[in-house]
Amino acid sequence: MSVELRGLRKNYGRAAALDDVSLTIRDGEFLALLGPSGSGKTTLLRTLAGLEFADSGEVIINGQPMHGVPARERGIGFVFQHYALFRHMTVARNVAFGLEVLPRGRRPAASAIRSRVQDLLDLMEIGNLGGRYPEQISGGQRQRVALARALAIEPRVLLLDEPFGALDAKVRKSLRVWLRQLHDRMGLTSIFVTHDQAEAMEMADRIAVLRGGRIVQVDAPETLYAEPVDSFVHEFMGESEKLQCSVIDGLAVIEGLPDAAFATDCPKGPAIALIRPHEVEVLPGPGPVRVESVHGNGPIRRLRLMLAGQMLEVLKPEDAWLPVAGETCNVDLARARIYPVERAAR
């Protein structure tokens, strides 16, 4: 099912939670909503689900406007961060709940509900846990129960609000691979809220980056990383190093590296150069850069360099040429991206 959001606005007092948000999610797409706390991700998801209503704008699902349509009529499955399971119900009863509360005319027979629940538990790879209670299973298993419950009503769209936020890193990693495979196998349209860039990059077909209730950029993960539209997206989508520079006649010159100039359409004056740590080439000195420290992290070395009073962190593989602390060296900034100071400081 396709989803279209048109000009959504939602205010809480004077604060804009959603500020003219428009977005189209394609049928069968896995879209991640990514942004810092307070950017509007969860408000957008809840508005789509019908748990909140926008002050203006439209939500359209499969061509049908959702204005005035309550949450239970939208055919949407919602998975919350903290599971929201009923502690007094068994796993099987939790999964069956959405089917058991349907109006009599739409409610499947009890035998059909039992069969559907067992099929879902098997699909979630927890088929033997139906008789247990939520407190008797692990966090990762609870999240699978929550997902099974959301899928029990055979939703047209699946919404997930930071569903792995309460899990440890190892469980998160295994579940996000499994969830993406489940999405593909079932042909779902899924919208996934997260503040974890790695999670979004690994799982999503496209990522919508939000800030201050607005969508800043929507693109495939590799495009967001390689071609950020502004400094906010650059810094949010991975490690970034910031260096002061000056723009003169369409060229940005970085302080301390007078021979490094980058073509830019930024206006004349001070600007910011943003660089990915792994894109910096470190060359033997002597040179204008002093090596402050070199630290190892498995096969990667992190170098802290001082350039004209500015700290620059660089990532290099352990088998690359590496200086030692106290030495001076040269650097080659092959892929610096230049942004105006006023945009970088927003």
N, C-alpha and C positions, 0 to 999 in steps of 0.2 A: 504494500500500500504506500502511495506517495503522501507526503505531508508538506503543506505550504503554510508559511507564516507571513502575514502581510501587515507591516507597520504596527507591530505590537508595542503598546505603551502601558506601563504599570508604575504607579507612584505609591510610595509609602510616605505620607506627609509631603515634604518638599524634595525628598530623595527619589530619584528615578531608578527603579530596579530594572526596568526595560525601557529603552529609549529608541523607538522607531526601528524595531527589529524585524527584518524581512529575510526569509531563508526558505529554500526548497530542498527537501530531502527526498531523494529518488526511491522508487520502489526497490526493495531488496538491499538498500544501502546501509552500511554501518557508519554512522556519523558520531564523532566525539565532540562534545561541548567542553572547551578547555579555557580556563582562566583563573585568576586569583580569587580568593575569598571576597564575596561582595560584588562580583562582576555580573551577576544575574543568571548564572547557569541553572541553579535549582528553581528559581522563579520561572524561568522559561520552560523548564520541564513540567512543572506543576500546572502552568497555564495551558500547556499542550494537553495535559491529562484531564483538565477540567476540575482540578483540585483548587485552582484559583482562576480568577477571571481578569482579563486585561481591561484597562480603562478605555482603550480603543484599539482598533486593529482586528484582524481576522485569523482564526485557525481553520484550515481546510484540510480534511483527511479524505484522500481518494476522491477529490472533487466536491465533497460535501461540506458546506460551512458548519462549524461546530458551535455557533452562537446559540446560547441557551441550552445546549445539549449537555446533560449531566455526565459526570465521570463514568458512571456504570453503563451508560449507553454508547460510549465512544469506542468500545472494542479495543481498549488499550490495556496492556499488562504493565504493571509498575513494580519495580524492585527497588527497595529502599536500602540505604546504607547500613542500617542497624537491624535488618532482617524483618522486624515487626511481626514476628511469629507469635501465635497464641501459646503461652507457656502451659496452659491446662489441657491443650489438645495434643494428640499424637502427631507425628510427622504426617501420616496419611490423612488425618482429619484436617490438618493445616492446608494441605494441598487441595483437598476436596472442598474447602470452605466456599470458594467463589462459585462453585457449581451448585452447592447445596442451598445457597441463598437466592438463586435465580427464581423468578416468578414460576408458579406451578406449570404454566403452559410451555415454558422454555426449559424447565429443569429436566435433565436426563434421568432415566430410571436409576435406582440405587445400584443395580448391578453394573450399569454402564459407567457410573461415577467411579465405582471400585476399579473397574478395568482401566479407565482413563488414568486414575491416580497411579496404579501400579506401572502402567506403561511409562508415565512421566518419571517416576522414581527410577525405573530401569534406565531411562534415557539419561538421567542425571548421574547414573552410576552409583546410586544409593538404594537399590531395590530391596535390600534387606533391612532397612531402617524404618519401615512404615509404622511399626508398633512402638517405637521409642518416642520420648518427649524431647523438645528442643534442648533442655538442659543436659541431656544424656549424649549429645553429639557434639562434634567439634565445630569451630567457627566456619571452616570451609564447607562442612556438610550443611550447616544451617543456611549458608548462602545458596547452596544448591536447592534446598527445600524452598526457600523464598522464590527462586527462579522457577521451580516446578509449579508453585502456586500461581505465579503470574501467567504461566503458559497454559494452565488448566482450562481457562476460558477461551482458549484458541484466539488470542488477540491478533488484531491486524497490525499493531505497532507495539514494540517492546521498548519501554523506557527504563533506564537504569541510572539511579542517582548515587554515584560513588559507591557501587556495591561492594568493593573490596577494601574500603577505607578502614575497616576494623580488623583486617587480617594482617598477619606478618608477611614479610617480603617474599619468602619462599612460596607460601600458599597463594599469594596474589599472582605470582608469575605463572604458576601452573594453571590457575583458574582462568586467567585472561586468555591463554592459548586455547583452553577447552571451550570457553564461551564463544570465541570467534569461530571455532569449528562448528559449534552448535548453531550459531547464527546462519552460517553458510548451508548447513545440512537442512535446516528447517525453512530456509527462504524468508527469513524475517526482515522487517524494516526496523532497525534498532538505533536508538539515540542514547548515547552514553555520556554521562556527566563525570568529569574527573578534573583534578588539579595536577595530576601526574603526567608530565609530558611524555615520558617513556611509555607509559601505558597507552596513551592516545596514539603515539607514533606506531606502536606495534599492532594495535587492533583495528584502527579506523581506516575506512576508504577515503574519507575526508575529515578534516578538523575545522571547526569554527572556533576562532579565538575571540573571547569576549573580554571587554574592559569597560567598566562603568556603565553597564547596561546596554552597550552597543557591540555589534559584531565588527571587529577590526579587519579580519581576513578569513576567508574560507577557501581552503585548497587541500590538495593531497598532501600527506605528511612530508614527502620529500621536497615538494614545492615550498611549503611553509618554512622549512629549514634552510633551503638554499636561496629562496627569494622572498625574504620577509618584506612586507610593505613599509614597515617603519621600525624604529628602534625598540619599541615595546615588544613587538612580535619577535624580533631578533633576540632580545635578552630573555624572553619567556620560553622560546623554543630551543633551549640548549645553553650550554655555557658560552658566555660572551666576555671578552676583555675590552675595556674602554680606554681609549687614548685621546688626549686633546690634540686638535689639529686646527689649521687655519686654511681658509679657502681664498685663493687669489686667482683671478682670471680662469675660473673653471677647474682649477687643480687644488686638491687638498694636500697639504704638507704636514706631516706628523712631527710634533715637537721632538727634537733630538735625532731625527732622521731626515735631514734636509734633502737627501737624494731620493727619498721615497715619496712619490707624488701620485695621486689618484684622481682620475677624471671624475667630475661630479657636477650635478646640476644644482647643488646647494648654493645659496646666495653668498656673496663675499662676506668674510668675517670668521669668527670662531665657529668650530663645528666639532663633532664627535666621530671618531673612527671606532667601529665595532668589529672585533676579530674573533673567530673561533680558535680556541687554544691549540687545536691539532693542526691548524692551517699555517702556523708560524714556523718558518724554517730557521733553525739555529746554526750559525756558521762560526768557524774558529776565528778568534780575535788576533790581536787586540782590537777592541771596538768600543762603541759608545754605550754598550749594555753591560751592567755588572750583574753577575750571578749571585743571588742572595742565598738560595738553597736548592737542593735537588732531593726529592723524596720519591720512594718507590711505592707502587701499588700493583702487585702482581707483575704483569708484563709491561706496564705503563709507568713512565717517569714523569713527575710533575716538577717543572722548573719555575722558580719565582725569580723574575728578572726585574732590575731597576733601570728604567729608561727616562732620563731627564726628569727625575723626581716622581715618575709614575710607575706603579707596579704592574707588571705584565706576567700572567701565568701561562705556561706553555706545556702541552702534553706531547710526549714523544715516546716511541717504542723503546724498549730496553736495549735493542740491538743497534739503535741509531747512535751517531756520534753525540756525546754529551760532555759539556764542560763541567767543572767542579765549582763548588761554592768559593767565592772570592775572586774568580777569574773574570775577565771581560771577554765579550764576544760580539758578534754581529748577528742581526736578524733580518730576515727577508719576509715582509708582510705582503704576500702575494694576493690576498683576497680580502682586504679591508673594505668595509662598507661604510659610507659616509652619510651622516645625518646632521641636520641643523641642531644647534644646542637647544633651542626652544622646544623642538619636537622630542629630543632625547630626554629632556628633563620633565616632561609632562607627568 
